[in-house]
């Protein structure tokens, strides 16, 4: 059969079924799509190409929709994907491959839903994960994931798309990382987490996805970090924080997840560092101490405004400063603040507005002699800082009442 006869045969084959050849091209002249059309829709075997001319994908169309086995390729010619299709939906076995020909994933679809066993693999070929899906396309059964060294990463059980039963995760060395139990997708029951050395890190309990019961965390050496009570996700009762040495660092009380009653913060030697009376999470009265037991600061809350009157003390017991801090913005100095030298003499008077320094009224040495306060005016400029003898010790630059250079 000569070439002319072959062309006539192809022509008759296409047109006897109402098909016409269809070809699209890239701007470089290479074929982009090679197929046929029937009633304006792609039909039969259709090939897609890379701009280089290499085959990219082969699919089959039936009535304008993809059906049958589809193949995708890397530009090198190595196959990248095998997928069965039905009416444009994934339906049947699928596999993906690396450029080296290693299987990267495999599984089954039914009408675009994952069903049955699905696996993923590392480029080395080692198993990465195994999942099981029910006919509704939801995770159902045991899910396992693995590190590249084949050690387990996660083992969990699913039922109709939700976690149900025991869930365990692991470190790459095979050591258990955490263990919990789920019911209908929510954490319920004991929870344990571990350091990589196997030491217990956290021991607690969940109820309906909320922390519920005693919560204890540990350091890598086995000592306690935190111990507290939680009810339905809210801290309730006593909470204790520990130093690494095992000494108590903080003791507080909660009600409905808010600090209530006495609060204590300790130096590691056991000396009280901060003592406060709390109500609904707000400080009513707070006193801080130096390590020698002397008061370093104290504040009391104004019930009407919610603001705080503060006093700070030098280590010798003399007042260092007195002024007001706003309840909101929290800890923002406001109004007139008086500062004193360690000998009890007035050092300077400053004005604040919502945390920003606005003016320095005066400045004195320890004998009451006036000092140059600096160039500061209306929240801008330099403030001079002095010691009790009137010696300049530093300059501080402000912009819009905020320190920009110290």
VEXPAMAR-200544 format. One record per residue: z, x, y of N, C-alpha, C, O in turn; residue in three letters. Coordinates in steps of 0.2 Angstrom, whole numbers, plus 2048, in hexadecimal, padded with zeros to 3 digits. Layout:
<nodes>
ZXYZXYZXYZXYALA...
</nodes>
This chain:
<nodes>
8008047FA800800800800804806804809807UNK7FB80380B7FB8088107FF805816802800815UNK80080981B8058088218048018248087FD826UNK7FD7FF8257FB7F98287FE7F38248007EE826UNK7FD7F381D7FF7EE8198077ED8198097E8819UNK80A7F38198127F381A8147EF8208187EB820UNK8117F18268137ED82C8117E682C8157E282EUNK80C7E482980A7DD8288107DA8238127D4825UNK8127DD81E8177DA81A81D7D981D8217D481CUNK81F7DE8218257DD8258257D882A8297D482BUNK81F7D782E81E7D283281E7CB82F8227C6832UNK81B7CA82981B7C48268227C28238257BD824UNK8267C882182D7C781F8327C48248357BF823UNK8317C782A8357C48308337BD8328377B9832UNK82D7BC83382B7B683682B7B083182B7AA833UNK82A7B282A82B7AC8258327A98258327A3823UNK8377AD82883D7AA8288407A982F8457A8830UNK83B7A883483C7A783B8407AC83E8437AB843UNK8407B283C8437B883F83F7BC8438397BD841UNK8417BF84883E7C484C8427CA84C8487CA84DUNK83E7D084C8427D684D8467D78548437D4859UNK84C7DA85484F7DA85A8527E285B8557E4856UNK8507E58608527EC8618557ED8688517EA86DUNK85B7F086985D7F287085D7F987085E7FD86BUNK85C7FC87785C80387886180587D863802881UNK86380B87C86780F88186281188785C811886UNK86581388C86181589285D81C89085881E893UNK86082088B85D826889857825884854829882UNK85681E88285181D87E85281C87784E819873UNK85981E87585B81D86E85D81686D85F812871UNK85C81486685D80D86486580C865869810862UNK86780686786E80486886F7FF86287480085FUNK86B7FA86286C7F585D8657F38598607F385CUNK8667F38538607F284F8617EC84A8657EC846UNK85E7E684B85F7E08478597DB8478537DD848UNK85B7D58468567D08468597CA84A85F7C9849UNK8557C584C8587BF84F8547B984C84F7B984BUNK8597B484B8567AE8498597A884D85F7A884EUNK8557A485185879F85585C7A285B86179F85DUNK85A7A885D85E7AB8628647AF8608677B1865UNK8667AF85A86C7B285886A7B88538657B884FUNK86F7BD85386E7C384E86E7C08478727BC846UNK86A7C384386A7C183C8697C78378657CB839UNK86C7C783186A7CC82C86E7D282E8737D3832UNK86C7D882B86F7DE82C86E7E18338687E1836UNK8737E38368737E583D8767EC83E87C7ED83BUNK8727F08418757F78428767F98498727F784DUNK87C7FC84A87E7FE85187E80685188080984CUNK87C80985687B81085787F81385C880810862UNK88181985C88481D86187E81F86687881F864UNK88082186C87A82387187782986E87182A870UNK87A82D86A87783386787183186286D835860UNK87182A85F86D82885A87082885386D82584FUNK87682A85387A82A84C87C82384B87E81F850UNK87C82184587E81A84388681984488A81D842UNK88781384888E81284989180C84589780D843UNK88D80784489080184088A7FE83D8857FD83FUNK88C7FB8378877F683488B7F08328907F082EUNK8887EA83488B7E48328857DF8308807E0832UNK8877D982D8827D482C8847CE82F88A7CC830UNK87F7CB8328807C483687D7BF8328787BF82FUNK8807B983287E7B382F87F7AD8348857AC836UNK87A7AA83787A7A583C87E7A88428827A4845UNK87D7AE8448807B184A8877B384988A7B684EUNK88A7B38438917B58418917BB83C88D7BB837UNK8957C083D8967C58388997C383289E7BF832UNK8957C582C8987C38268967C98218917CC822UNK89A7C981B8997CF81789C7D58188A17D581CUNK89A7DB81589D7E181689A7E481C8947E581DUNK89F7E682189E7EA8278A07F18268A57F3823UNK89C7F682989D7FD82889D80082F8997FE833UNK8A28048318A28088378A280F8368A5811830UNK89F81383A89F81B8398A181F83E8A181D844UNK8A382583D8A482A84289D82D84489982C840UNK89D83084A89683284C89483884788E83A847UNK89983B84389784083E89483D838891841834UNK89483683789183383289683182D89482D828UNK89C83482D8A18328298A482A82A8A4828830UNK8A48268258A681F8268AD81F8288B2823826UNK8AF81B82D8B581A8308B981382E8BF81382EUNK8B580E82D8B880782B8B38048268AD803827UNK8B68018218B37FC81D8B77F581E8BD7F581DUNK8B37F08208B77E98218B27E481E8AC7E4820UNK8B57DF81B8B17D98198B27D481E8B87D3821UNK8AD7D08208AD7CB8258AA7C58228A77C481EUNK8AD7BF8268AB7B98248AB7B482B8B07B382EUNK8A57B282D8A57AE8338A97B28398AC7AF83DUNK8A77B883A8AA7BC83F8B17BE83E8B47C1843UNK8B47BC8398BB7BE8378BC7C38328B87C382DUNK8C17C78328C37CB82D8C57C78278C97C3827UNK8C27C98218C37C581B8C17C98158BB7CA813UNK8C67CB8128C57CF80C8C87D680D8CD7D7812UNK8C67DB8098C97E28098C77E680F8C17E5812UNK8CB7EA8128C97EE8178CC7F58168D27F6813UNK8C97FA8198CB8018188C980581E8C4804821UNK8CE8098218CC80E8268CC8158248D181681FUNK8C881A8268C88208248C982582A8C7824830UNK8CB82B8298CB83182D8C483482D8C0832829UNK8C38388328BD83C8338BC84082D8B684282BUNK8C18428298C18468238C084281D8C0845817UNK8C083B81E8BF8378188C58358148C583280FUNK8CB8368178D18348158D382D8178D282B81CUNK8D58298128D78228138DD8218188E2824816UNK8DC81E81E8E181D8238E58168228EB816824UNK8E18118208E580B81F8E080781A8DA808819UNK8E48028178E07FD8128E47F78128EA7F7813UNK8E17F28108E47EB80F8DF7E680F8D97E780DUNK8E17DF80F8DD7D980E8DE7D58148E47D4817UNK8D97D18168D97CC81B8D77C58188D37C5813UNK8D97C081B8D67B98198D67B58208DB7B4823UNK8D07B48228CF7B18288D27B482E8D67B1832UNK8D27BB82E8D57BF8348DC7C08338DF7C3837UNK8DF7BD82E8E67BE82D8E87C48278E47C4822UNK8EC7C88298EE7CD8248F27C981E8F67C581FUNK8F07CB8188F37C88128F47CE80D8F07D380DUNK8F97CD8088FA7D28038FD7D88069007D980BUNK8FB7DD8028FE7E48038F97E88088F37E8807UNK8FC7EB80D8F97EF8128FC7F68129027F6813UNK8F87FB8128FB8028128F88068188F280481AUNK8FC80A81B8F980F8208FB81681D900817819UNK8F681B81F8F782281C8F78278228F3826827UNK8FA82C8218F98328268F38358248F083481FUNK8F08398298EA83D8288EA8418228E584381FUNK8F08438208F184781A8EF8438148EE84680EUNK8EF83D8148EF83880E8F583680C8F6831808UNK8FB83880F90183680D90382F80F90182D815UNK90682B80C90882480D90C824814911827814UNK90A82081990E81F81F91281881F918818821UNK90F81381C91380C81C90F80881790A808815UNK9148038159117FE8109147F781391A7F7813UNK9107F28149127EC81690F7E681190A7E780EUNK9137E18119107DB80D9107D58129157D4815UNK90B7D181190A7CB8159087C58119057C680CUNK90B7C081390A7B980F9037B68119007B9816UNK9027B180F8FB7AD8108FB7AB8178F57A981AUNK9007AB81B9007A98228FF7AF8269007AE82DUNK8FF7B58238FE7BB8279047BE82A9047C282FUNK90A7BC8279107BE82A9137C38259137C281FUNK9177C882891A7CC82391F7C981E9237C4820UNK91F7CB8189237C78139247CC80D91F7CE80AUNK92A7CE80C92C7D380792E7D980A9307DA810UNK92E7DF8069317E580892C7E980C9267EA80AUNK92E7EB81292A7F081692D7F78169337F8816UNK9297FC81592B803814926807819920807819UNK92A80B81D92681082192981781F92E81881DUNK92481C81F92682381D925828822920827826UNK92882E82292783382692183782392083681DUNK91E83C82691883F82491B84481E91784681AUNK92184581D92484981892584581292884780DUNK92383F81292483980D92B83780C92D833808UNK93083981193783681193682F81493282E819UNK93A82A81293A82481593C82481C94182781EUNK93982082093B81F82793E81882894481882BUNK93B81382593E80C82693D80882093880881DUNK94280581E9428008189457F981A94B7F981CUNK9417F481A9437ED81D9407E881993A7E9816UNK9437E28189417DD81593F7D781A9437D581EUNK9397D48199377CF81D9367C88199357C8813UNK9377C381C9367BC8199327B881F9357B6824UNK92C7B681D9287B28229287B58299287B182EUNK9277BC8299267BF83092D7C183392D7C4839UNK9327BF8309397C183393D7C582F93D7C5829UNK9417CA8329457CE82E94A7CA82A94D7C682DUNK94B7CB8249507C88209537CD81B94F7D0817UNK9597CE81B95C7D281695E7D981995E7D981FUNK95E7DE8159607E581795B7E881B9557E8819UNK95C7EC8209587F082495B7F78249607F8826UNK9577FC82295980382295480882694E807824UNK95680C82A95281182D95581882B95B81982AUNK95181D82B95382482995182982E94C828831UNK95482F82E95283583194C83882C94C837827UNK94983D82F94384082C946844826942846821UNK94C84682694F84A82195284681B955848816UNK95183F81C95383B81695A83781795C833814UNK95D83A81D96483781E96383082195F82F825UNK96882C81F96882582296982582996E82882BUNK96582182D96682183496A81B83696F81B83AUNK96881583496C80F83596B80A83096680A82CUNK96F80582F96F80082A9727FA82D9777F9830UNK96E7F482C9707EE82E96D7E882A9697E9825UNK96F7E282B96D7DC82796B7D782C96D7D6831UNK9657D482A9627CF82E9627C882B9617C8825UNK9627C382F9617BC82C95C7B883195E7B7837UNK9577B682F9527B28339507B68399507B383EUNK94F7BD83894D7C183E9527C38439517C7847UNK9587C284195E7C48469637C88429647C683CUNK9667CD84596B7D18429717CD8419747C9845UNK9747CD83B97A7CA83897D7CE83397B7D082EUNK9847CF8359887D38309897DA8339877DC839UNK98C7DF82E98D7E68309877EA8339827E9830UNK9897EE8379847F383A9877FA83A98C7FB83CUNK9837FF83798580683798080A83997A809837UNK98180F83D97C81483F98081B83E98681C83EUNK97B82083D97E82683B97A82C83E97482B840UNK97E83183F97B83884297783B83C977839837UNK97283F83E96E84383A97284783496F84882FUNK97884983697C84C83298084882D98484A829UNK97F84182D98283C82998883982B98B835828UNK98B83C83199183983499083383798B83183AUNK99482E83699482783999482884099882B843UNK98F82484398E82484B99181D84E99581E853UNK98F81884B99181184D99380D84798F80D842UNK99880984899A80484399C7FE8479A07FE84BUNK9987F88459997F28499977EC8459957ED83FUNK9967E68489947E08449907DC8499917DC84FUNK98B7D98469877D484A9877CD8479897CC841UNK9877C884C9867C184A9817BE84E9817BD854UNK97C7BC84B9767B884E9737BD8539727BA859UNK9727C385296F7C88569737CA85C9717CE860UNK97A7C985C97E7CB8619847CF85E9867CD859UNK9867D486298C7D885F9927D385F9937CF863UNK9957D485999B7D08589A07D385499F7D484EUNK9A67D48579AB7D88539AD7DE8569AB7E085CUNK9B07E38529B27E98559AC7EE8559A87EE850UNK9AC7F285A9A67F785B9AA7FD85C9AE7FF860UNK9A88028579AA8098589A580E8579A080D853UNK9A581385C9A081885C9A381F85B9A981F85DUNK9A08238589A382A85699E82F85999882F85AUNK9A183585A99E83B85B99C83F85499E83C84FUNK99884485599584784F99A84A84A99984C845UNK9A084B84E9A684F84A9AA8498469AF84B843UNK9A98438489AD83E8459B283B8499B5836847UNK9B383D84F9B883A8549B58348579AF834858UNK9B98308599B782A85D9B582B8649B882F867UNK9B08288669AD82886D9AF8218709B2822876UNK9AE81C86D9AF8158709B281086B9B0811865UNK9B780C86D9B98078699BA80186D9BE801872UNK9B77FB86B9B87F586F9B77EF86B9B47F0865UNK9B87E986D9B87E386A9B27DF86E9B27DF874UNK9AE7DC86A9A87D886D9A87D28699A87D1863UNK9A77CC86D9A67C686A9A07C386D99F7C2873UNK99B7C18689957BE86A9917C287098F7BF874UNK9917C986F98E7CD8749917CF87A98F7D287EUNK9987CC87B99B7CD8819A27D187F9A57D087AUNK9A37D68839A97DA8829AF7D68849B07D2889UNK9B47D687F9BA7D28809C07D687D9C07D9877UNK9C57D68819CB7DA87E9CB7E18809C87E3885UNK9CE7E587D9CF7EC87F9C97F187D9C67F0878UNK9C87F58829C27FA8819C58018829C9802887UNK9C480687D9C780D87E9C181287D9BD811878UNK9C18168829BC81C8829C08228819C6823883UNK9BD82787D9C182D87B9BE83387D9B783387DUNK9C283887F9BF83F87F9BD8428789BF83F873UNK9B98478789B784A8729BD84D86E9BD84D868UNK9C284E8729C985186F9CC84C86C9D184D868UNK9CB84586D9CE84086A9D383C86E9D683786DUNK9D483F8749D983C8799D583687C9CF83687DUNK9D983287E9D682C8829D482D8899D783088DUNK9CE82B88A9CB82D8919CB8278959CB82789BUNK9CA8218929CA81B8969CD8158929CB81488CUNK9D18118959D380B8929D28058969D580589CUNK9CF8008949CE7FA8989CE7F38949CE7F488EUNK9CE7EE8989CE7E78959C97E38979C77E389DUNK9C67DF8939C07DB8959C17D38939C57D288EUNK9BE7CF8979BE7C88959B87C58979B67C689DUNK9B47C28929AD7C08949A97C58979A57C489BUNK9A97CB8949A57D18969A77D489D9A37D889FUNK9AC7D28A09AE7D48A69B57D78A69B97D58A3UNK9B67DD8AA9BC7E08AA9C27DC8AD9C17D88B2UNK9C77DC8A99CD7D78AB9D37DB8AA9D47DD8A4UNK9D87DA8AF9DE7DD8AE9DE7E58AF9DA7E78B4UNK9E37E88AC9E37F08AE9DE7F48AB9DC7F38A5UNK9DC7F98AF9D77FE8AD9DA8058AE9DD8068B3UNK9D98098A99DC8108A99D68158A79D28148A3UNK9D681A8AB9D18208AA9D68268AA9D98278AFUNK9D582A8A59DA8308A49D68368A49D18378A3UNK9DA83B8A79D88428A69D984489F9DD84089BUNK9D684989C9D784B8959DE84D8939E084D88DUNK9E284F8989E98518979ED84B8969F384B895UNK9EA8458979EE83F8969F183C89D9F383689DUNK9F08408A29F283D8A99ED8388AB9E78388AAUNK9F08338AE9EC82D8B19E78308B79EA8338BBUNK9E182F8B69DC8308BC9DB82B8C09DA82B8C6UNK9DA8258BD9D881F8C19DC8198BE9DC8188B8UNK9DF8158C29E380F8C09E08098C49E080A8CAUNK9DE8038C19DB7FE8C59DE7F78C29DF7F78BCUNK9DE7F28C79DF7EB8C59D97E88C69D67E88CBUNK9D67E58C09CF7E18C09D07DA8BF9D57D78BCUNK9CB7D68C29CB7CF8C19C37CD8C29C07CE8C7UNK9C17CA8BC9BA7C88BC9B57CD8BD9B07CC8C0UNK9B77D48BB9B37D98BC9B37DD8C39B07E28C4UNK9B87DA8C89B97DD8CE9BF7E18CF9C47DF8CCUNK9BF7E68D39C57EA8D49C97E68D99C77E48DEUNK9D07E58D79D47E28DC9D87E88DF9D97E88E5UNK9DA7ED8DB9DE7F28DE9DD7F88D99DC7F88D3UNK9DB7FE8DD9D98048D99DD80A8DC9DD80B8E2UNK9E080E8D89E38148DA9E081A8D59E081A8CFUNK9DE81F8D99DC8268D59E182B8D69E582B8DBUNK9E18308D19E78358D29E383C8D09DE83C8CDUNK9E68418D49E58488D29E88498CB9EC8468C9UNK9E684F8C89E98518C29F08528C29F48518BDUNK9F38548C89FA8558C89FE84E8C9A0484E8CAUNK9FB8488C99FE8428CA9FE83F8D1A008398D2UNK9FC8438D69FC8418DD9F683C8DE9F183D8DBUNK9F78378E29F28328E49EC8368E79ED8398ECUNK9E68358E59E08378E99DD8328ED9D98338F2UNK9DD82C8EB9DA8268EF9DD81F8EC9E081F8E7UNK9DD81B8F09DF8148EF9DB80F8F39D98108F8UNK9D98098F09D68048F39D97FD8F19DB7FC8ECUNK9D87F88F69DA7F18F49D57ED8F79D27EE8FCUNK9D37E88F39CE7E38F49D07DD8F99D67DB8F8UNK9CC7DC8FE9CD7D69029CB7D08FF9C57D08FEUNK9CF7CB8FD9CD7C58F99C77C18FD9C37BE8FAUNK9C87C19049C37BD9079BC7C09089B77BD906UNK9BC7C690A9B57C990B9B37CD9059AD7CE904UNK9B77CE9009B57D28FA9B47DA8FB9B27DD8F7UNK9B67DC9029B57E39039BC7E79029C17E3900UNK9BC7ED9029C17F19009C47F69069C07F9909UNK9CA7F69069CD7FB90B9CF8019079D3800902UNK9CD8079099CE80D9069D28129099D2812910UNK9D68169059DA81B9089D88219039D98218FDUNK9D78279069D682D9029DB8329049DD83290AUNK9DD8368FF9E383B9019E18428FF9DD8438FBUNK9E48479039E384E9029E884F8FC9EC84B8FAUNK9E78558F99EC8568F39F38578F59F78578F1UNK9F48598FB9FB8598FE9FE8538FFA04852902UNK9FB84D8FE9FD8468FF9FC8449069FD83E907UNK9F984890B9F78459119F18419119EC84290CUNK9F083C9159EA8389159E483C9179E483F91CUNK9DF83B9139D883E9159D383A9199D083C91DUNK9D38339179CF82F91B9D18289199D4826914UNK9CF82391E9D181C91D9CB8189209C881A925UNK9C981391C9C380F91F9C280991A9C5808915UNK9BC80691B9BA8009179B48019149AF805916UNK9B47FF90D9AE7FF9099AC7F89079B07F4906UNK9A57F79089A37F09069A37EE8FF9A27F38FBUNK9A47E88FD9A47E68F699C7E68F499B7E78EFUNK9987E58F99917E58F898D7E78FF98E7E3904UNK9897EC8FF9877F08FA98D7F48F79917F78FBUNK98E7F58F19947F88EE9957FF8F19918038F1UNK99C8008F299E8068F499B8098FB99B80F8FCUNK9988048FF99580690599A80690B99E80190CUNK99B80C90E9A080D91499D80891A99880891BUNK9A280591D9A18019239A68019289AC801926UNK9A480092E9A98009349AC8079359A880C934UNK9B28079389B580D93A9B88119349BC80E931UNK9B78179349BB81C92F9BE8219339BB825937UNK9C58229319C88289349C982D92F9CB82C929UNK9C88339319C983992C9CF83E92F9CF83F935UNK9D384192A9D884592D9D884C9299D684D924UNK9DB85092D9DC85792A9E28579259E6852925UNK9E385C9219E885C91C9EF85D9209F485B91DUNK9F085E9269F685E92A9F885792D9FD857930UNK9F385292B9F584C92E9F184A9349F2844936UNK9EE84F9389EB84E93E9E484B93D9E184C939UNK9E28469429DC8439429D68499439D684D947UNK9D284893E9CC84D93E9C684A9429C384D946UNK9C48449409BE8409439BE8399429C283693DUNK9BB8359469BA82E9469B282D9459AE82F949UNK9B08299409A982893E9A882093E9AD81D93BUNK9A281E93F9A081793F99B81793999681B939UNK99B812935996811930994809930997805933UNK98E80892D98B80292D987801926982805925UNK98A7FD9229877FC91B985803917980804914UNK98A80791898980E914986813918986819916UNK98381291E98081792298481992898781592BUNK98582092998882292F98582193597F822936UNK98881D93A98581C94198782094698382194BUNK98D82294699082694C99682A94A99A828946UNK99783094E99D83494D9A083395499E835959UNK9A68309549AA82E95B9AD83495D9AC836963UNK9B18389599B483E95B9B58439569B4841950UNK9B78499579B884E9529BE8539559BD85595AUNK9C38559519C88599539CA85E94E9C985D948UNK9CD8649509D086894B9D78669499D986194CUNK9DA86A9469E18689439E68689499EC866947UNK9E586B94F9E986B9549E88659599EB86595EUNK9E28619589E185C95C9DB85E9629DA85A966UNK9D98649619D48669669CD8649649CB86495EUNK9C98619699C385E9689BE8639659BE869968UNK9B98619619B486595E9AD86295F9AD85C960UNK9A886795F9A186496099F86195A99F864954UNK99E85A95A99C85695499585795299485594CUNK99185A95698A85B95498585795898785495DUNK97F85795697A85395997984C957974849959UNK97D84A95397C84394F97D83D95598283D958UNK97883995597883395997482E95596E82F953UNK97782895597482295297182394B96B82194AUNK97582694797282794096E82D93F96B82E939UNK96C83194496783694496B83D94696E83D94BUNK96984294396B84994697084D94197084B93BUNK97385294497785694097F855942981854948UNK98385593D98A85493D98D85B93B98C85D936UNK99285D94099586393E99C86293A99F85D93CUNK99D8669359A38659319A886B9329A5871932UNK9AE86A9339B386F9359B986F9309BA86A92DUNK9BC8759309C387592C9C88749319C7873937UNK9CF87492F9D48729339D58779399D887593EUNK9D387D9389D388293E9CE8819439CD885948UNK9C987D9429C387C9469BE8809459B9881949UNK9BE88393F9B888893D9B288493A9B3880936UNK9AC88593D9A688193A9A58839339A4889931UNK9A587E92E9A488092799D87E92499B881920UNK99A87992899387792699087292B99486F92FUNK98A87192A98786C92E983867929980869924UNK98386192B98085C92797B85892B97C855930UNK97585792896F85492C96E84D92996E84C923UNK96E84892E96D84192C96683E92F964840934UNK96483992B95E83592D96082E92C96182D926UNK95F82A93196182393096882292C96881D928UNK96C82692E97382592B97482892597A827922UNK96F82B92297082E91B96F83591B96B83891EUNK97383991797384091796C84291396A84090EUNK96984791796284991496385191395F85490FUNK96885491696985B91597085D91697385B91BUNK97386091197A86191197B86990F98186B90FUNK
</nodes>
